Amino acid sequence: MPNCLAQFCSAALIAFALAVGSPVAPAHAEGAKPAVASAGGVIAVPSGYGMIETVERLKKDIATKGIQFFGEVDQGALAAVSGVPGVKPSVLLTFGNPPLGTQFVGGRQQSGLDWPVRMLVYLEAPGQVMIAWTDFDWIARRHGLTGLDAQLKMANEVAASIASAAARK
């Protein structure tokens, strides 16, 4: 039991340090309503920048926060190389904070399907770049995770903060 408590406290301190080191800014325009998840759990906010700059701003903010970056998948380029027509540009970023994220996986192994965090940058229409991710409260409901309210709140705040690095002001 003391070992579990130590692990929890360690993860909580890391999450707190991330939050304190990088103030959480809402991923929405000043005075506008905060982004709300769709019925499918997706939160999407418009970027104020083009595809390349949006991806670079998100990656820079992830690095600045000390969050582990796992990879980038250029889905649009993969479609083009594969000869699949009509796929608009989209780039999937994967990242996370293992001391925080693995607590969810420890709560229910199948929740590993939703970890690490994935954030999608995509071209919705000409000149309209979007940033999307899955709401962590929705993920918790999907997997029946309980007792992780503080961790879910932290994950939601950090994802919104990262998106705000490129969100339309």
Phi, psi and omega in degrees: 000314179300326179295319177297318180297318179297318179296317179297314181297320178299314179295319180296320179295320178296314179298319179296318180298320177298317182292316182289322181291337182223099181306141181275120177253143180293146180270058178202164181292150179304127178085351180272164177293145176296156179297140181239141180290144174288175178301331178274006176086010183265132173253130179225133178230147178286143175272154175266009187223172176286176183304306186297313181293324178299311179301314181297319178296318179295314180297320179296317181293322177301313180296317180300324180281355180075022180273140182288127178263124183264325180171173182225131178238117178273092185293324178297317179293321178298319179297317181297314179295327181278354180077021179270113183280156171082005179274119179288161178302134173205140180231127179258124177255137175239134183201168177178175177241094186309320178297334177271307185297324182290345174294325178290317179296323177294332179287327178197114187307321182294344177293349174299344174295335183253008178232141004290177181295142176237133177230129184252130173251123184216156178268108181281321179205164179309123179078003181241094178268136181240155175238125183228148175206168181268132178297130184289331175294322177295317178300318180298317178295318180303321185256002180067033179281132178227161176076015182238032185302315181295320180292320178295318178300315179298314181299316179297317181293318181293316179299316178297322179295317179297313180301326182294344178296339180229358183294148178299131181270000000 
